[in-house]
Amino acid sequence: MTVWNPAVSVVVCAYTQRRWGDLQDAVDSALLQPEATEVVVVIDHEPELLRMAQTRWPHLTVVANRGPQGLSGARNTGMHVAYGDVVAFLDDDATAAEDWLRHLVAPFTDPKVIAVGGRAEPVWPAGARSAMYPDELLWIVGCSHRGLPEELAEVRNVLGCSMAFRRRPALAAGGFDTDTGRVGTVPLGGEETELCIRLRQQDPEARILLDPRAVVHHRVSADRATWSYIRSRSYHEGISKAILSRKLGREDALSSETAYAAHVLPAALVRELGQVGRGGARRIAAIALMAAATIAGYLRAARATPTLGAATVLPSVPMVTGPASSVPALPSVGLEARHPSASQLRGEVVSG
């Protein structure tokens, strides 16, 4: 039997100096992976951060994003400059466990496996978990949520902060959609979901797996442990899912979400109703806010001009500052969709 020993590239993308300490931790954890043939750092249109990274890691491939600003463009740049048969992606605010890459790469011995995802454990501010987040909502802060497989299993899509793709098929498919993913602090997403669905549609025999033993520790910044972030991230998730539904069909775009809404969330509500006096009421409120904001975003995007994408036409939900105990109001979904430019959209989220 032939043993496949692939070259493996680890790509870490970064966009802000505010995460410089986290970025160093992420890259250092990637360098400790025995399976890593190379580590590539991609800086997203931030010249000073690029200079800092090139100075810090002169022995690594450190490049500027050669595509449109945003995480998708940075990831595509990483895949283009990497030479590995498999490209693994690690977020700039995540650190990998010492056996992360071993578990992430092992399934690729099956030639039908085209992508593998891992598990992300949250690292809360000051080591304290936010009381408003039940395990079912951890996807909001970019981590693995309850309801995902607990052992090696086939899934629809991988998790963005801990994932690996066969490089050539991913590039041949066009890479990550630059009109889908996050740009700076704008909490749009779904670019890895879009790519996974597209790869499966092009090759129905392709397999996408989740191995929860491939663990990264994902830092949750203080601004994400707030009601306003739950609202904003959920609203933009609804926007992303509407765009994916339009591009790829509702059945593929919403298959996992339908199961999540039908089984995972009801179980969470039943559990939390039994813990109302122990924080359950707060977590029920978070679930309700998430559901309402996601539906609002989906409906708003579904009514937008069909030929235009999320990053260029859809209204944002401004981030609301203030006490974490005050739940911000949802936007009205009955209004006609506005069509701000991408820069206006980003400005609303950053400065709102």
LUMTIGU-289984 format. One record per residue: residue in one letter; x, y, z of N, C-alpha, C in turn. Coordinates in pm, whole numbers, plus 50000, padded with zeros to 5 digits. Example, Ala and Ser with C-alpha at 12.3 -4.5 7.8 and 13.67 -1.06 7.14 Angstrom:
A513194943150780512304955050780513204967050780 S512854977550708513674989450714512905000350787 
END
This chain:
M500854988050000500005000050000500885012550000 T500575022049914501335034349904500945043850017 V501935049150086501685058950193501885072850136 W500855081250148500945094950095501485103950204 N502575110850173503205119850269503205133950208 P502105141250225501955154050155502815165050215 A503165174650129503715187250179502535195450232 V502685201250352501585208250417502005222550448 S501255231950395501495246150423500455251050523 V500905258850621499995265250716499965280150684 V498765285450662498595299650627497925306750743 V498525317850786497955326250890497735340150830 C496495344950831496165358050775495925368150888 A496385380450869496225390850971495935404050903 Y495255413050979494865425750918495085437851009 T495425435751137495515447051227496655445451327 Q497315456551360498375456451460497835453751600 R496545455851619495965453651752496065439051795 R496245430151700496375415851731497815411151718 W498765419951728500155416251706500605405251802 G500255406351928500615395852023499965382651990 D498685383151954497975370951914498585364951789 L498935373351694499535368451569500835361051597 Q501665366551684502915359751717502655346051781 D501665345451870501325332651932500815322651828 A500005327451734499455318651631500575312951542 V501465321651496502555317151410503485307751485 D503795311051608504665302351687504055288451703 S502725287951725502085274851741502085267151609 A502015274251496502095267551366503485262051341 L504505269551383505885265151363506225252751446 L505465250351552505705238651637505045226051584 Q504295227051477503625215251420504615207051338 P504905194651377505885186651302505485184351157 E504205184251128503735181450992503815193550900 A504105205450952504125217550871505385218250786 T505215217950656506355219450565506765234050553 E505805242950560506085257250556504975264650628 V505285276850672504305285750733504305298750653 V503125302750609502965314850529502125324850608 V502585337350613501845347950680501405357950573 V500105360850570499555370250473498985382250548 I499435394150510498975406550574497995413550480 D496825416750533495735422050451495765437250446 H496505442650348496495456950318496795465550442 E497845462050513498305469750630499825470550623 P500375480650554501815481150526502705480450651 E502325487350759503165487150878503175473350943 L502035466850946501985453150999502805443750911 L502775445850782503595437750691505075439350724 R505505451750746506905454250780507265447350912 M506385448451011506635442251141506755427051128 A505865421051048505875406551032507105401850956 Q507505409150853508695405350777509955406450863 T509985416150952511115417651043511115406551148 R509935403151198509825392851302510135378951250 W509725376051125509915362551068510625363250933 P511895367150932512615368450804512805355050732 H512675343950806512875330850747511575324850692 L510445331750709509165326850660508715334450536 T507735328850467507105336050356506065345350415 V506365358250411505465368550464505135377850348 V503855378150307503475385650188502255394150216 A502045404050130500835412250135499725405450056 N498495407650098497335402850024497385408649883 R497395400049783497475404449644496095406049581 G495065403249656493705404249604492935415349671 P491615415249658490785425449723490925424649875 Q490765435949941490855436150085489815426850146 G490235419250247489325410150314489965396550335 L489335388750421489885375750457489935366050339 S488925366650252488935357650136490115360450045 G490355373250016491495376749932492815372649994 A492935374450127494155370450195494355355350191 R493305347850213493415333250207493765328550066 N493175334649965493505330949828494975333849798 T495465345249847496885348449830497745337749894 G497375333450015498125322950083498155310050005 M497025306149946497015293849867497865295149742 H497885306949682498675308749560500185308249588 V500625314149698502065314449723502555301849793 A501675294349854502065281849922502415271149818 Y503215261549859503535250549768503055237049819 G502365236749932501925224149988500815217549908 D500765204349914499635197049856498355200249933 V498525202250064497425205850153497755219350216 V496745228150222496925241150286495985241850406 A496575243850524495795245350647495735260150683 F494605264450738494415278450775494215279450926 L494935288850986494845291551128494605306451146 D493585310051226493295324251248494415331051326 D494505344351307495565351751375495305353551523 D494095350251572493825350851715493555336951773 A494145326851709494005313051757495375306651769 T495535297851867496765290151882496425275351870 A497275268151800497015254151772497595245151880 A496835234751915497365224352002498505217251930 E499365210652007500585205051947500305194051844 D499145187551854498805177051757497715181451660 W497455194351654496405199751567496565195451422 L497725198051366497925195551223497955180651192 R498445172551284498475158051262497065152751239 H496145156851324494765152351309494095158551186 L494435170951157493795177951046494215172150911 V495435167350903495965162650774495735147750752 A495635139850859495545125250845494445120550751 P493245126350752492185121250663492465122750515 F493425131050477493705133150336494355121050270 T494675110750346495135098350283494045092350195 D492795095750223491685091950135491635102050022 P491865097749898491925107449787490625114849762 K489505109949817488235116849798488025128249897 V488845128650002488725139350101489325152150044 I488515162550041488945175149980489145186150082 A488525184550200488685194450307488435187850442 V489145192850544489005187750680488955199550775 G488025199150868487925209550969488245204251107 G488585213251197488895209451335487935215951432 R488335215951558487515221451665488185233951722 A487375244051755487885256451814487295258151953 E488145258852053487725260952191487895275752226 P486885282052287486995296452318487925299152436 V488655310052426489435315252538488815328752572 W488065329152680487295341052714488165351852778 P487735364352772488525375252833488775372652981 A490015374653022490425372853162490095358953213 G489985349353123489725335653161488315332853206 A487425342853198486055341153245485105340053128 R484225330253133483265328253027482105338153040 S481665343552926480515352252928479265344152963 A478475349153060477305341953107476185341653006 M476255349952901475155350752806475245340252696 Y476365333352682476555324052572476335309552613 P475225303252571475145288752585476055282252481 D476385269752499477295262952407476765263152263 E475465263552246474875263252112475145275952032 L475545286852098475785299552028477275302752011 L478135293252040479565296352031480035299151889 W479245295351789479605298851651479685313951633 I478945321451714478945335951702480325341651728 V481085335451819482435340351850483495332051776 G483085324951671484035317751587484535304751644 C483745298651733484175286151795483175274951768 S483545262851804482695251251781481515251451879 H480345248651828479145249251911478595235251936 R477775234052038477115221352067476195217651952 G476235204951916475475200151801476365195551688 L477635199751690478585194851591479025180651629 P479495172751532479945159151563481055159251668 E481055149051754482055147851859483115137551826 E483065131951707484105123151656484195125151506 L485195118951444485415120751300484135117851223 A483695127651142482425126151071482435134850946 E481545131450853481385139350732480445151050762 V480775162850712480005175050737479835182650606 R478965192750611478765201050492479935210550470 N480415216450581481475226550567482375226450690 V483545232350675484525232950782484415246150856 L485115247150970485135259351051486335267851011 G486095280650989487105289250929488425290251002 C488425290051136489685292451207490535279951222 S490025268451178490765255851188490325246751075 M491005247650962490565240050843491735237850749 A491575228050660492595224950560491905220550432 F492505224250318491985220650187493095214750101 R492735205850009493665202549901493835215049816 R495075218949797495325232049736494875232749590 R495245223049509494945223949366493445224049336 P492665214949394491215215749369490585228749417 A491045233749532490485246249584490795257949491 L492025258349440492385269049346491655267449214 A491525254949167490835252449040489385256749048 A488795255949169487405259949187487255275049201 G488375282349204488325296849216488635302249353 G488935293149448489295297549582488095303149657 F488395311149759487355317049842486705328849770 D485405329949781484655340649716484935353849788 T485525363249717485905375949779484705385049804 D483535381249757482335389249782481505383549896 T482055373549967481285366750071481835369050210 G483145368850228483705368250362483905381450433 R484525380350550484765391650638485785401350579 V485525414350600486485424850568486715432950694 G487925432050750488205439050874487265434550984 T486565444351044485665441151155484225438751111 V483945439550982482585436950935482305422050949 P481325418251033481155404051065480355396050964 L480585398450835480085389350735480935376750740 G480465366150682481225353750685480685344150582 G481035331450599480495321050513481345317650394 E482545323850381483345320950263483835306450259 E484135300650378484545286550378483355277450351 T482165281250398480965273550367480675273850218 E480785285650159480535287150016481485278549934 L482775278549970483755270649896483475255749913 C483145251450034482865237150056481665232649975 I480595240549975479405236849899479735236349750 R480485246149703480815246649561481665234649519 L482615230849605483465219249575482635206449567 R481675205149658480815193249657479855193249538 Q479395205049500478515205649383479265202149256 Q480535205749250481335202649132481755187949130 D481915182049248482295167849257481505161549371 P480345155749342479495149949447480165138949528 E481235132949476481935122449550482975128049647 A483245140949639484215147049730483715146249874 R484645144349966484275143050107484845154750187 I484045159750279484475170450371484255165150512 L485305165050592485265158750723485535168650835 L485045165150952485365172251076486035162551171 D487215166251219487895158451322488045167251446 P487205165251548487245173951665488515172551748 R489375162951714490665161751784491665172151736 A491385178551622492255189051570491845202251635 V492445205351749491955216151836492805228751822 V492125240051815492785252951832492075260251945 H492805269252010492265277452117492085291552062 H490815295652051490455307951981490125318952082 R490905329652082490705340452179489435348352144 V488615350552244487405358552228487675372352286 S487645382552203487905396152251486705401152331 A486945410852417485905415752508484695421252434 D484905427152317483775432952243482805422552192 R483245409752187482365399152138481495393352250 A481815396452373481025391652486479975401952524 T479245406952423478255417452444476995414152366 W475885420252408474625418552336474725424252195 S475405435552181475475441952050476215433151950 Y477225425751997477945417151902477075405151863 I476335399351957475435388451922474465393051814 R473905404951833472965410251735473625412451600 S474755419451599475405422951473475905410651399 R476575401751471477105389651406475985380951351 S474895379651426473765371451382473085377751261 Y472915390951265472305398051153473105395751024 H474415397051035475255395150917475325380450876 E475145371350970475055357250933473815354950848 G472715361450883471515360450801471745365750661 I472455376950652472805382550520473625372450440 S474635366750503475505357250434474715345250384 K473815340050467473055328250427472085331450313 A471545343350312470675347150200471465347850070 I472665353350077473505354149957473895340249911 L474265331350004474625317649967473425310349907 S472245312649962471045306249908470805310449764 R471045323249737470845328449602471885322749506 K473115321449553474185316849465474175301849443 L473905294249552474145279849549472885271449567 G471765277849592470525270549616470235269249764 R468975270549803468605270549945468885257250012 E468685246249941468845233250004470265231250055 D471265234149972472655232650015473055243550114 A472605255850088473035267150171472465266450313 L471305260150330470635260450460470435246650522 S471065236350467470835222850519471265221450665 S472445225950699472915224950837472125234050929 E471765245950880471025255450962469615250450994 T469015243350899467685237750922467725227451034 A468735218651030468875208651136469175215351271 Y469985225651268470345233151389469105239351452 A468265245551369467045252051420466015241951468 A465975230351404464955220451436465305211951558 H466595210051583466985200551688467865206751797 V468885214151757469865219151854469265230251940 L468645240251878468105251451954466945247552046 P465985239352001464925235252094465455228152219 A466465219552200467055212752316467705222652411 A468335232852354468965243152437467925250952517 L466815254352454465775261952523465165253852637 V464935240952613464385232352719465345231752837 R466625230252809467625229652917467675242652994 E467685253852923467825266752990466565270553068 L465395265853025464175268353100464245262153239 G464995251353250465185245053380466265251653464 Q466925261953407468005268853479467775283953482 V466505287853481466175302153476466805309853591 G466825303953709467395310753824468905310053830 R469515302853738470985301453736471565306353603 G471025317253556471525323253432470795318853307 G469835309653321469125304753204468335315453131 A467735324553206466945335253143467825343753052 R469005346553095469955354553015470335347152886 R470555334152899470925326352782469745324452687 I468545323252741467355322652655467215335652577 A467465346952643467405359852575468425360452462 A469605354752483470635354752380470205346252260 I469585334852287469095326252179468025333552099 A467095340152171466025347452103466575358952020 L467555366252074468155377352001468865372251876 M469615361351891470295355451775469305351751666 A468235344751704467265340151604466595351951534 A466175362051611465495373551552466425381351460 A467675383451503468615391151422468995383651295 T469165370551304469495362651185468365363151083 I467145361651130465985362351040465885376150977 A466135386551058466085400251005467105402250894 G468335397550916469365398850814469035390950688 Y468515378950707468155370550592467055377150509 L466015382150575464915388350502465365401050430 R466205409050497466695421250433467505417850308 A468385407950320469225404250205468405397850095 A467395390050132466565383350031465815393349945 R465575405450000464845415749925465775424949846 A467085423149861468035431849793468155427949646 T468825436549569469015434149426469715420849405 P469145411449331469685397949321471085396949265 T471495406149179472775404649111473945410149190 L473675416349306474755422449382475035414549507 G476295415349553476715407049664476645413749799 A476855405749903476705410550040477675421650074 A478905420650029479925430250071479735443950008 T478905444949904478815457649833477465464549846 V476395457349880475105463949874474295463550002 L474615454950096473675452750205473955461550325 P472895466250389473055475050505473615467550623 S474395474550702474975468350820474185471950944 V474465464751052473915468251182475035474951259 P474935487851292476005494451366476245487451498 M477515486351538477845480851668477445491051773 V476725486751874476205495551978477065494452102 T477545505652150478315505452273477415508752390 G477805504352507476975506752624477005494752714 P476215495052821476205484052916475835470952849 A476535460152886476255447152827474875442152862 S474265447852966472955443053008471815448652923 S472115458752840471055464752758471035458252622 V469945451552588469825444952459469425455052354 P470235457052248469905466952146468715462652064 A468005472552010466835469651928467255464051794 L466405455651738466655450251605466255460351500 P466895459651381466475468451272465125464251218 S464405473751161463155470351096463445462950967 V462765451750944462995444150822461985447850714 G461105457250743460105461050644460565472050551 L461725478050581462215488950498462825483550370 E462845491750267463505487750143465015487650167 A465695477950103467145476650123467865488550063 R468775494150144469625504850093470815498750020 H471565506949949472685501849870473925510349892 P474505510050014475725517550040476915511049972 S477975518849958479205513149904479855504550010 A480865496749967481565488150062482215496350171 S482795507750136483455515850237482455521550337 Q481255525050290480225529850381479785518850476 L479635506850423479245495450505480255493050615 R481545492950580482585490550681482625501650781 G482425514050735482475525350826481375524950929 E480175520350892479095519450988479425510051100 V480055498851067480345489051170481485493451260 V482495499251200483675503251277483375514951369 S482655524851318482475537151394481135537951467 G480215528551437478905529551496478895526651644 
END
